[in-house]
């Protein structure tokens, strides 16, 4: 479909990465904890809106690279692979560090402001753009007639799944905060799993011909 390969692997990888605690998840759970699940859901939708910008940029930019220059694609490929390996190694190194406290906020924000803040949190995060550039090419066939359409399809699918996951984070943030303590082994196991996934994807991308 659209020149996409290994769609099942892409969905699984995307879901695992979506549940990884990061800036986006931190913002959503913080808003949900401070103002309730409605604010958290709005934040999740804002994150999804910001992700659309990265999806469009990846679809347009990467398609041009693929069809115009094999050398440029190789540069993007190795830079993306190096970035994924860096994420994997830094994730493993972070297992030795203690969990920090979530930032506190004493203000109650209007829902519209929460939406736009969440959008900017995602849009202004360069790691999201680099992640799309590193991940999407691995699941697009070199013989795809329209690479831009394939990238767009994968990006939209990733964003939809990610938004659903983020909404679940928002709805259950309060419950999870009570059950999962800072010293729990669950966050560390999740980090280790994500670190392995980053390394595997990095190696796979570097070996892609």
C-alpha angles and dihedrals in degrees: 000000000000088000092296120150132195092013093168091054090049093052093048093046091048094050092049091050092045092059091050111111110247143137093295095048091044092055093047096048092044093053091045092050093046100042107013137260094303091062090045092053091049089051090051090052089049091053089051091051090052091049090058088068091056092045093054092045092050093046094051099037101042094046090056091049093050097049098039110040134020089192092053090049090051090052091050090045096054094041089051092047092050090049092051091049089049090052091050095049094044089050091055091047091051090062087076093056126085120249113261126222120262115253114262127225125194095189128089108220129207113253092244091056091048089053094052094042090053091048091053092046088061100036094050094048106100091193090069092056092046090047093055091048090051099043109038100059091060091066100043118089115238087229095053110138093213112026092177091059091048092050091047092050093049092045094050091046091050091048095049092050091044093051091051090051091048091051089054089051089052095048095048101031095109093048093046091049090058096045101040112062124196091254095051118126092221096082090048093051090049091051091050091051092050091047090055090048093052092051093048092049091046093053091044092052093048091052094048111117 
